[in-house]
């Protein structure tokens, strides 16, 4: 009798999705030390983080309804964290950050729609 591997590709992707979510939460709520910063440079970080989160969501959750829930979660998380930042003394709420988060989610979905089949084959999520 052959045992199924404990860490399947889908489980690994779901763990990466969870890790990415936790990293985003930490980065969004951790105190920021004052220093030299380029105005609005953090928008690229927001964009890339949420694009990664959305792409991982699409790969980790194969069923369409699961993908929709995960993407709604990603969008909600972005705006929720921005709202929480408004209550923190070391952070600032920014609607532009929320927009960058949303555009990142949209980009992750578009990348999945264009290259999802290829990515799924490379990650051995489907036969072929």
Steps between C-alpha positions, in 0.01 A plus 500: 500500500643835390446789738408842371765763577416714800610821332308510175559787257160650591580483871838665443333779300239548773777526759676756278170691471472500880864607537456780247187615684681505835797684350270765353322541836831536684645743245182707504473531878862503621631838613687691233828655598560851373760523231560595143212398278405567142150641477248229408773235449310270735220475242716259298537280806125503558436419135747209488391355833133489403573378146694211658220433747238491223708274277563263789125502577414398145759223499433372852124478467403318180121535526363824355288577810808452722698736278230765518487477880880518526511804270223675693702425813811659342309813397334529841831444679659790315232747599462361852872540569493855363213577738688352794805709410289812557481405869873435545730783609791380285301435181288703259195393306527558127231454238779481241639197686153345486488568128847346452382194696191466280696544178742235623213255555366578153845444348539166679165388358593616149833315517315188611244535220778533240759256637309291755502184290873520445564575868277211609694260273839630620391457862359156417152599610351326200604222272631574156 
